[in-house]
């Protein structure tokens, strides 16, 4: 018996839920979720919309050294194009 297992994936179409008053204050929910469950999820998320960080300005006390991703590049390295 092979130790490798095939992983089956299922990509469900997503629908947007508008949570706040601004266009960027939304999230995605699977389109196969029942309307009553989707309604319940939306209600809970809207009730707690103030807990979400929609932009960096919503996180004023977070140290940027912690939240910013930096690539460690060697300045003397020669750029190479990836083979296709």
SVG drawing of the C-alpha trace seen along z (x, -y; Angstrom):
<svg xmlns="http://www.w3.org/2000/svg" viewBox="-32 -55 60 57">
<polyline fill="none" stroke="black" stroke-width="0.4" points="0.0,0.0 1.4,-3.4 2.2,-5.9 1.1,-8.7 -2.5,-9.8 -4.3,-11.8 -5.7,-15.0 -9.0,-16.0 -9.8,-19.7 -13.1,-21.4 -13.2,-25.0 -16.5,-26.5 -17.5,-29.8 -17.5,-32.6 -20.0,-35.4 -19.2,-38.7 -20.7,-39.8 -20.6,-43.6 -20.0,-44.1 -19.3,-47.8 -20.2,-51.1 -17.0,-51.3 -16.5,-49.2 -13.4,-47.5 -15.2,-46.2 -16.3,-42.9 -15.5,-39.2 -16.2,-36.1 -18.5,-33.2 -19.0,-30.0 -21.9,-30.2 -23.2,-26.8 -23.8,-28.1 -27.5,-28.2 -29.2,-31.6 -30.0,-31.2 -26.4,-30.4 -25.1,-33.2 -27.5,-35.6 -26.3,-34.4 -22.6,-34.8 -23.3,-38.3 -25.1,-39.3 -22.3,-38.2 -19.6,-39.8 -21.5,-43.1 -22.1,-43.1 -18.3,-42.8 -17.1,-44.9 -15.1,-47.2 -12.8,-44.3 -11.5,-44.0 -8.4,-45.8 -9.4,-47.0 -6.2,-49.0 -2.9,-49.7 -4.3,-52.8 -6.8,-50.6 -3.7,-49.1 -2.0,-52.2 -0.1,-50.4 1.4,-47.5 5.1,-47.9 5.9,-48.1 9.0,-46.0 6.6,-43.2 4.1,-43.7 6.3,-44.5 7.7,-41.8 11.3,-42.4 13.2,-40.3 16.8,-39.6 18.6,-40.3 22.3,-40.5 23.1,-43.7 26.0,-42.1 23.9,-39.2 23.3,-39.1 19.6,-39.0 18.6,-35.8 15.4,-35.3 13.5,-32.1 13.3,-29.5 9.9,-28.7"/>
</svg>
